[in-house]
């Protein structure tokens, strides 16, 4: 079995709401994700899936428990160290694309490399390669407002890929797309997974989650089910 990229042990997150009111968003989560895993995280509103995504993405720190990413315990790191890990180890893909509207696709994809201190020529080459990989080799100089929603999401995926991250973390990546475009984006995720990427997908749509190999279901901050999808079960020996 592949080495785990993510190990989560007894992960808990409690939010202090003031006036002695606390909300336990996560309550002792245990989970392991192997290299080249494809995991969907599901649950109703308030189940803790957004909190878990923020912790996996190093956007927040747990109240207690351990989080090991690619062999490094990150659950107790300071903000500057977390920022470095976010830029190097995690490729983020959001529902709202989060692109700079007045700049080209290739420059949007270059942004993580600018933050990483990569020289101009090298980052341009890598950004062009990433855009070509998601089928936008002929749209590199177009701005987001000159593109369809599906093309904008492909730019966002290229930006997530450009640093060669340990995991791709996608939050409702088809939420702003029509069903046909959403299917095309999920086919792209399937291709990225087949090429060896590790993908963690947060969604409330069952048919989107079934593209993954495994679905982790949350309720009230706890894992209530962790099982292979029908697709993965059929492929299992």
Phi and psi in degrees as GROMACS dihedral restraints (atoms count N, CA, C in turn):
[ dihedral_restraints ]
;  ai    aj    ak    al  type     phi  dphi    fc
    3     4     5     6     1   -64.9    20    10
    4     5     6     7     1   150.1    20    10
    6     7     8     9     1   -63.2    20    10
    7     8     9    10     1   141.8    20    10
    9    10    11    12     1   -70.2    20    10
   10    11    12    13     1   136.2    20    10
   12    13    14    15     1   -83.8    20    10
   13    14    15    16     1   -36.2    20    10
   15    16    17    18     1  -124.0    20    10
   16    17    18    19     1   130.3    20    10
   18    19    20    21     1  -127.4    20    10
   19    20    21    22     1   122.6    20    10
   21    22    23    24     1  -120.4    20    10
   22    23    24    25     1   127.4    20    10
   24    25    26    27     1  -129.7    20    10
   25    26    27    28     1   118.5    20    10
   27    28    29    30     1    49.9    20    10
   28    29    30    31     1    43.5    20    10
   30    31    32    33     1   -74.5    20    10
   31    32    33    34     1   125.9    20    10
   33    34    35    36     1  -131.1    20    10
   34    35    36    37     1   139.5    20    10
   36    37    38    39     1  -133.8    20    10
   37    38    39    40     1   121.1    20    10
   39    40    41    42     1  -119.3    20    10
   40    41    42    43     1   127.4    20    10
   42    43    44    45     1  -100.5    20    10
   43    44    45    46     1   128.6    20    10
   45    46    47    48     1   -88.1    20    10
   46    47    48    49     1   112.7    20    10
   48    49    50    51     1   -94.2    20    10
   49    50    51    52     1     3.6    20    10
   51    52    53    54     1    85.9    20    10
   52    53    54    55     1   164.7    20    10
   54    55    56    57     1    52.3    20    10
   55    56    57    58     1    38.5    20    10
   57    58    59    60     1    61.9    20    10
   58    59    60    61     1    24.6    20    10
   60    61    62    63     1  -104.3    20    10
   61    62    63    64     1   126.2    20    10
   63    64    65    66     1  -124.7    20    10
   64    65    66    67     1   144.1    20    10
   66    67    68    69     1  -119.0    20    10
   67    68    69    70     1   122.8    20    10
   69    70    71    72     1   -91.7    20    10
   70    71    72    73     1    99.3    20    10
   72    73    74    75     1   -77.7    20    10
   73    74    75    76     1   -35.1    20    10
   75    76    77    78     1  -129.3    20    10
   76    77    78    79     1   139.8    20    10
   78    79    80    81     1  -132.4    20    10
   79    80    81    82     1    76.2    20    10
   81    82    83    84     1    76.9    20    10
   82    83    84    85     1    55.5    20    10
   84    85    86    87     1   -82.0    20    10
   85    86    87    88     1   129.1    20    10
   87    88    89    90     1  -118.0    20    10
   88    89    90    91     1   127.0    20    10
   90    91    92    93     1  -162.2    20    10
   91    92    93    94     1   146.1    20    10
   93    94    95    96     1  -133.9    20    10
   94    95    96    97     1   136.4    20    10
   96    97    98    99     1  -124.8    20    10
   97    98    99   100     1   120.8    20    10
   99   100   101   102     1   -79.3    20    10
  100   101   102   103     1   163.5    20    10
  102   103   104   105     1   -58.3    20    10
  103   104   105   106     1   136.6    20    10
  105   106   107   108     1    65.3    20    10
  106   107   108   109     1    23.7    20    10
  108   109   110   111     1   -76.6    20    10
  109   110   111   112     1   157.6    20    10
  111   112   113   114     1  -135.7    20    10
  112   113   114   115     1   100.5    20    10
  114   115   116   117     1  -117.8    20    10
  115   116   117   118     1   134.3    20    10
  117   118   119   120     1  -108.0    20    10
  118   119   120   121     1   133.0    20    10
  120   121   122   123     1  -107.7    20    10
  121   122   123   124     1   124.0    20    10
  123   124   125   126     1  -128.0    20    10
  124   125   126   127     1   162.0    20    10
  126   127   128   129     1   162.4    20    10
  127   128   129   130     1   156.5    20    10
  129   130   131   132     1   -68.7    20    10
  130   131   132   133     1   169.1    20    10
  132   133   134   135     1   -55.9    20    10
  133   134   135   136     1   132.2    20    10
  135   136   137   138     1    85.6    20    10
  136   137   138   139     1     5.8    20    10
  138   139   140   141     1   -78.4    20    10
  139   140   141   142     1   -20.3    20    10
  141   142   143   144     1   109.5    20    10
  142   143   144   145     1     2.4    20    10
  144   145   146   147     1   -67.3    20    10
  145   146   147   148     1   -36.7    20    10
  147   148   149   150     1   -68.2    20    10
  148   149   150   151     1   -38.5    20    10
  150   151   152   153     1   -63.6    20    10
  151   152   153   154     1   -44.2    20    10
  153   154   155   156     1   -62.6    20    10
  154   155   156   157     1   -41.3    20    10
  156   157   158   159     1   -60.6    20    10
  157   158   159   160     1   -43.3    20    10
  159   160   161   162     1   -63.7    20    10
  160   161   162   163     1   -36.1    20    10
  162   163   164   165     1   -71.9    20    10
  163   164   165   166     1   -44.7    20    10
  165   166   167   168     1   -61.2    20    10
  166   167   168   169     1   -36.7    20    10
  168   169   170   171     1   -83.0    20    10
  169   170   171   172     1     4.9    20    10
  171   172   173   174     1    59.2    20    10
  172   173   174   175     1    28.3    20    10
  174   175   176   177     1   -87.5    20    10
  175   176   177   178     1   -12.3    20    10
  177   178   179   180     1  -151.3    20    10
  178   179   180   181     1   165.7    20    10
  180   181   182   183     1  -115.5    20    10
  181   182   183   184     1   145.6    20    10
  183   184   185   186     1   -73.3    20    10
  184   185   186   187     1   157.9    20    10
  186   187   188   189     1   -72.9    20    10
  187   188   189   190     1   -38.7    20    10
  189   190   191   192     1  -156.0    20    10
  190   191   192   193     1   168.3    20    10
  192   193   194   195     1    98.6    20    10
  193   194   195   196     1   177.7    20    10
  195   196   197   198     1  -119.1    20    10
  196   197   198   199     1   145.1    20    10
  198   199   200   201     1  -135.1    20    10
  199   200   201   202     1   116.5    20    10
  201   202   203   204     1  -112.1    20    10
  202   203   204   205     1   123.1    20    10
  204   205   206   207     1  -117.7    20    10
  205   206   207   208     1   116.5    20    10
  207   208   209   210     1    54.7    20    10
  208   209   210   211     1    41.0    20    10
  210   211   212   213     1    85.3    20    10
  211   212   213   214     1     0.4    20    10
  213   214   215   216     1  -118.5    20    10
  214   215   216   217     1   127.1    20    10
  216   217   218   219     1   -75.6    20    10
  217   218   219   220     1   117.5    20    10
  219   220   221   222     1  -109.9    20    10
  220   221   222   223     1    -2.9    20    10
  222   223   224   225     1   -68.0    20    10
  223   224   225   226     1   -15.0    20    10
  225   226   227   228     1  -121.2    20    10
  226   227   228   229     1    15.1    20    10
  228   229   230   231     1   -77.0    20    10
  229   230   231   232     1   155.9    20    10
  231   232   233   234     1   -78.4    20    10
  232   233   234   235     1   167.7    20    10
  234   235   236   237     1   -57.9    20    10
  235   236   237   238     1   -41.9    20    10
  237   238   239   240     1   -63.8    20    10
  238   239   240   241     1   -41.1    20    10
  240   241   242   243     1   -67.2    20    10
  241   242   243   244     1   -38.9    20    10
  243   244   245   246     1   -63.5    20    10
  244   245   246   247     1   -38.5    20    10
  246   247   248   249     1   -62.7    20    10
  247   248   249   250     1   -40.6    20    10
  249   250   251   252     1   -64.2    20    10
  250   251   252   253     1   -41.5    20    10
  252   253   254   255     1   -66.1    20    10
  253   254   255   256     1   -41.6    20    10
  255   256   257   258     1   -57.8    20    10
  256   257   258   259     1   -41.4    20    10
  258   259   260   261     1   -74.4    20    10
  259   260   261   262     1   -33.7    20    10
  261   262   263   264     1   -94.1    20    10
  262   263   264   265     1   -40.1    20    10
  264   265   266   267     1  -100.3    20    10
  265   266   267   268     1   -18.4    20    10
  267   268   269   270     1  -127.8    20    10
  268   269   270   271     1   127.9    20    10
  270   271   272   273     1  -102.6    20    10
  271   272   273   274     1   117.5    20    10
  273   274   275   276     1   -95.0    20    10
  274   275   276   277     1   136.4    20    10
  276   277   278   279     1  -131.5    20    10
  277   278   279   280     1   120.0    20    10
  279   280   281   282     1  -111.6    20    10
  280   281   282   283     1   159.0    20    10
  282   283   284   285     1   -59.6    20    10
  283   284   285   286     1   -36.2    20    10
  285   286   287   288     1   -96.1    20    10
  286   287   288   289     1    12.8    20    10
  288   289   290   291     1    71.3    20    10
  289   290   291   292     1   -45.0    20    10
  291   292   293   294     1    55.8    20    10
  292   293   294   295     1    47.1    20    10
  294   295   296   297     1   -98.8    20    10
  295   296   297   298     1   153.1    20    10
  297   298   299   300     1   -76.4    20    10
  298   299   300   301     1   120.1    20    10
  300   301   302   303     1   -70.1    20    10
  301   302   303   304     1   -25.5    20    10
  303   304   305   306     1  -102.2    20    10
  304   305   306   307     1    13.3    20    10
  306   307   308   309     1  -128.9    20    10
  307   308   309   310     1   160.7    20    10
  309   310   311   312     1   -70.9    20    10
  310   311   312   313     1   165.4    20    10
  312   313   314   315     1   -58.3    20    10
  313   314   315   316     1   -44.7    20    10
  315   316   317   318     1   -65.6    20    10
  316   317   318   319     1   -35.9    20    10
  318   319   320   321     1   -71.2    20    10
  319   320   321   322     1   -37.6    20    10
  321   322   323   324     1   -58.3    20    10
  322   323   324   325     1   -41.7    20    10
  324   325   326   327     1   -70.8    20    10
  325   326   327   328     1   -28.9    20    10
  327   328   329   330     1   -70.2    20    10
  328   329   330   331     1   -21.3    20    10
  330   331   332   333     1   -51.7    20    10
  331   332   333   334     1   -48.4    20    10
  333   334   335   336     1   -60.0    20    10
  334   335   336   337     1   -30.7    20    10
  336   337   338   339     1   -74.3    20    10
  337   338   339   340     1   -32.1    20    10
  339   340   341   342     1   -62.7    20    10
  340   341   342   343     1   -46.5    20    10
  342   343   344   345     1   -63.6    20    10
  343   344   345   346     1   -28.6    20    10
  345   346   347   348     1   -84.3    20    10
  346   347   348   349     1    -4.4    20    10
  348   349   350   351     1    80.4    20    10
  349   350   351   352     1    20.4    20    10
  351   352   353   354     1   -74.9    20    10
  352   353   354   355     1   139.2    20    10
  354   355   356   357     1   -66.4    20    10
  355   356   357   358     1   154.8    20    10
  357   358   359   360     1   -55.5    20    10
  358   359   360   361     1   -49.0    20    10
  360   361   362   363     1   -62.8    20    10
  361   362   363   364     1   -42.5    20    10
  363   364   365   366     1   -67.2    20    10
  364   365   366   367     1   -42.3    20    10
  366   367   368   369     1   -69.2    20    10
  367   368   369   370     1   -33.8    20    10
  369   370   371   372     1   -64.5    20    10
  370   371   372   373     1   -42.5    20    10
  372   373   374   375     1   -61.1    20    10
  373   374   375   376     1   -46.8    20    10
  375   376   377   378     1   -67.6    20    10
  376   377   378   379     1   -37.2    20    10
  378   379   380   381     1   -65.1    20    10
  379   380   381   382     1   -41.4    20    10
  381   382   383   384     1   -64.4    20    10
  382   383   384   385     1   -40.0    20    10
  384   385   386   387     1   -62.6    20    10
  385   386   387   388     1   -42.4    20    10
  387   388   389   390     1   -65.8    20    10
  388   389   390   391     1   -41.5    20    10
  390   391   392   393     1   -66.1    20    10
  391   392   393   394     1   -38.8    20    10
  393   394   395   396     1   -62.8    20    10
  394   395   396   397     1   -38.4    20    10
  396   397   398   399     1   -64.3    20    10
  397   398   399   400     1   -27.1    20    10
  399   400   401   402     1  -102.1    20    10
  400   401   402   403     1    14.6    20    10
  402   403   404   405     1    84.0    20    10
  403   404   405   406     1    22.0    20    10
  405   406   407   408     1  -119.1    20    10
  406   407   408   409     1    31.1    20    10
  408   409   410   411     1   -60.3    20    10
  409   410   411   412     1   -24.2    20    10
  411   412   413   414     1  -101.1    20    10
  412   413   414   415     1    10.1    20    10
  414   415   416   417     1  -125.1    20    10
  415   416   417   418     1    17.5    20    10
  417   418   419   420     1   -62.9    20    10
  418   419   420   421     1   -32.7    20    10
  420   421   422   423     1   -94.5    20    10
  421   422   423   424     1     2.4    20    10
  423   424   425   426     1   -81.5    20    10
  424   425   426   427     1   145.8    20    10
  426   427   428   429     1   -87.7    20    10
  427   428   429   430     1   159.5    20    10
  429   430   431   432     1   -53.3    20    10
  430   431   432   433     1   -37.7    20    10
  432   433   434   435     1   -74.0    20    10
  433   434   435   436     1    -3.8    20    10
  435   436   437   438     1  -101.4    20    10
  436   437   438   439     1    10.2    20    10
  438   439   440   441     1  -124.8    20    10
  439   440   441   442     1   157.7    20    10
  441   442   443   444     1   -76.3    20    10
  442   443   444   445     1   168.6    20    10
  444   445   446   447     1   -59.5    20    10
  445   446   447   448     1   -40.8    20    10
  447   448   449   450     1   -64.7    20    10
  448   449   450   451     1   -38.7    20    10
  450   451   452   453     1   -67.2    20    10
  451   452   453   454     1   -39.8    20    10
  453   454   455   456     1   -61.3    20    10
  454   455   456   457     1   -41.0    20    10
  456   457   458   459     1   -66.9    20    10
  457   458   459   460     1   -33.8    20    10
  459   460   461   462     1   -65.1    20    10
  460   461   462   463     1   -37.8    20    10
  462   463   464   465     1   -60.6    20    10
  463   464   465   466     1   -44.2    20    10
  465   466   467   468     1   -62.4    20    10
  466   467   468   469     1   -37.3    20    10
  468   469   470   471     1   -68.6    20    10
  469   470   471   472     1   -41.5    20    10
  471   472   473   474     1   -60.1    20    10
  472   473   474   475     1   -42.1    20    10
  474   475   476   477     1   -61.5    20    10
  475   476   477   478     1   -39.4    20    10
  477   478   479   480     1   -66.6    20    10
  478   479   480   481     1   -30.3    20    10
  480   481   482   483     1   -84.7    20    10
  481   482   483   484     1   -19.8    20    10
  483   484   485   486     1   -65.8    20    10
  484   485   486   487     1   -26.0    20    10
  486   487   488   489     1   -91.1    20    10
  487   488   489   490     1     3.6    20    10
  489   490   491   492     1    61.4    20    10
  490   491   492   493     1    53.2    20    10
  492   493   494   495     1   -70.3    20    10
  493   494   495   496     1   162.6    20    10
  495   496   497   498     1   -70.6    20    10
  496   497   498   499     1   -36.1    20    10
  498   499   500   501     1  -138.6    20    10
  499   500   501   502     1   150.1    20    10
  501   502   503   504     1  -101.4    20    10
  502   503   504   505     1   124.3    20    10
  504   505   506   507     1  -113.3    20    10
  505   506   507   508     1   110.8    20    10
  507   508   509   510     1  -114.0    20    10
  508   509   510   511     1   122.9    20    10
  510   511   512   513     1  -106.8    20    10
  511   512   513   514     1   105.6    20    10
  513   514   515   516     1    47.0    20    10
  514   515   516   517     1    55.9    20    10
  516   517   518   519     1   -67.3    20    10
  517   518   519   520     1   -15.5    20    10
  519   520   521   522     1  -109.3    20    10
  520   521   522   523     1     8.4    20    10
  522   523   524   525     1   -62.3    20    10
  523   524   525   526     1   -28.4    20    10
  525   526   527   528     1  -104.7    20    10
  526   527   528   529     1    16.6    20    10
  528   529   530   531     1  -118.4    20    10
  529   530   531   532     1   151.3    20    10
  531   532   533   534     1   -70.0    20    10
  532   533   534   535     1   166.7    20    10
  534   535   536   537     1   -63.4    20    10
  535   536   537   538     1   -38.9    20    10
  537   538   539   540     1   -65.3    20    10
  538   539   540   541     1   -45.9    20    10
  540   541   542   543     1   -65.8    20    10
  541   542   543   544     1   -39.1    20    10
  543   544   545   546     1   -58.8    20    10
  544   545   546   547     1   -41.5    20    10
  546   547   548   549     1   -62.4    20    10
  547   548   549   550     1   -39.0    20    10
  549   550   551   552     1   -65.2    20    10
  550   551   552   553     1   -39.9    20    10
  552   553   554   555     1   -66.0    20    10
  553   554   555   556     1   -39.8    20    10
  555   556   557   558     1   -68.1    20    10
  556   557   558   559     1   -32.8    20    10
  558   559   560   561     1   -63.7    20    10
  559   560   561   562     1   -36.3    20    10
  561   562   563   564     1   -65.4    20    10
  562   563   564   565     1   -42.5    20    10
  564   565   566   567     1   -59.6    20    10
  565   566   567   568     1   -42.3    20    10
  567   568   569   570     1   -57.5    20    10
  568   569   570   571     1   -43.3    20    10
  570   571   572   573     1   -64.5    20    10
  571   572   573   574     1   -42.8    20    10
  573   574   575   576     1   -62.2    20    10
  574   575   576   577     1   -40.9    20    10
  576   577   578   579     1   -64.7    20    10
  577   578   579   580     1   -42.5    20    10
  579   580   581   582     1   -63.5    20    10
  580   581   582   583     1   -25.1    20    10
  582   583   584   585     1   -83.6    20    10
  583   584   585   586     1    -2.1    20    10
  585   586   587   588     1   112.1    20    10
  586   587   588   589     1     1.2    20    10
  588   589   590   591     1   -74.0    20    10
  589   590   591   592     1   147.6    20    10
  591   592   593   594     1   -95.3    20    10
  592   593   594   595     1   126.5    20    10
  594   595   596   597     1  -125.0    20    10
  595   596   597   598     1   129.9    20    10
  597   598   599   600     1  -118.0    20    10
  598   599   600   601     1   119.7    20    10
  600   601   602   603     1  -118.0    20    10
  601   602   603   604     1   125.7    20    10
  603   604   605   606     1  -104.1    20    10
  604   605   606   607     1   123.5    20    10
  606   607   608   609     1  -153.2    20    10
  607   608   609   610     1   158.6    20    10
  609   610   611   612     1  -109.8    20    10
  610   611   612   613     1     2.7    20    10
  612   613   614   615     1   -99.2    20    10
  613   614   615   616     1   120.2    20    10
  615   616   617   618     1   -61.3    20    10
  616   617   618   619     1   -42.6    20    10
  618   619   620   621     1   -68.1    20    10
  619   620   621   622     1   -27.4    20    10
  621   622   623   624     1   -72.0    20    10
  622   623   624   625     1   -45.3    20    10
  624   625   626   627     1   -60.5    20    10
  625   626   627   628     1   -31.1    20    10
  627   628   629   630     1   -71.5    20    10
  628   629   630   631     1    -7.2    20    10
  630   631   632   633     1   -71.0    20    10
  631   632   633   634     1   -25.9    20    10
  633   634   635   636     1   -73.3    20    10
  634   635   636   637     1   174.2    20    10
  636   637   638   639     1   -92.6    20    10
  637   638   639   640     1   -17.5    20    10
  639   640   641   642     1  -152.9    20    10
  640   641   642   643     1   140.5    20    10
  642   643   644   645     1  -118.2    20    10
  643   644   645   646     1   124.3    20    10
  645   646   647   648     1  -104.2    20    10
  646   647   648   649     1   120.5    20    10
  648   649   650   651     1  -107.7    20    10
  649   650   651   652     1   132.0    20    10
  651   652   653   654     1  -110.7    20    10
  652   653   654   655     1   149.6    20    10
  654   655   656   657     1  -153.0    20    10
  655   656   657   658     1   129.6    20    10
  657   658   659   660     1    52.3    20    10
  658   659   660   661     1    40.1    20    10
  660   661   662   663     1    78.4    20    10
  661   662   663   664     1     9.1    20    10
  663   664   665   666     1  -127.3    20    10
  664   665   666   667     1   153.9    20    10
  666   667   668   669     1   -78.3    20    10
  667   668   669   670     1   121.5    20    10
  669   670   671   672     1  -105.3    20    10
  670   671   672   673     1   -13.6    20    10
  672   673   674   675     1  -160.9    20    10
  673   674   675   676     1   142.9    20    10
  675   676   677   678     1  -147.4    20    10
  676   677   678   679     1   100.4    20    10
  678   679   680   681     1  -143.8    20    10
  679   680   681   682     1   158.8    20    10
  681   682   683   684     1   -67.0    20    10
  682   683   684   685     1   147.5    20    10
  684   685   686   687     1   -75.2    20    10
  685   686   687   688     1   160.6    20    10
  687   688   689   690     1   -53.4    20    10
  688   689   690   691     1   -37.7    20    10
  690   691   692   693     1   -61.3    20    10
  691   692   693   694     1   -45.6    20    10
  693   694   695   696     1   -70.9    20    10
  694   695   696   697     1   -36.1    20    10
  696   697   698   699     1   -64.3    20    10
  697   698   699   700     1   -38.2    20    10
  699   700   701   702     1   -65.9    20    10
  700   701   702   703     1   -33.6    20    10
  702   703   704   705     1   -81.0    20    10
  703   704   705   706     1   -16.8    20    10
  705   706   707   708     1   -66.9    20    10
  706   707   708   709     1   143.3    20    10
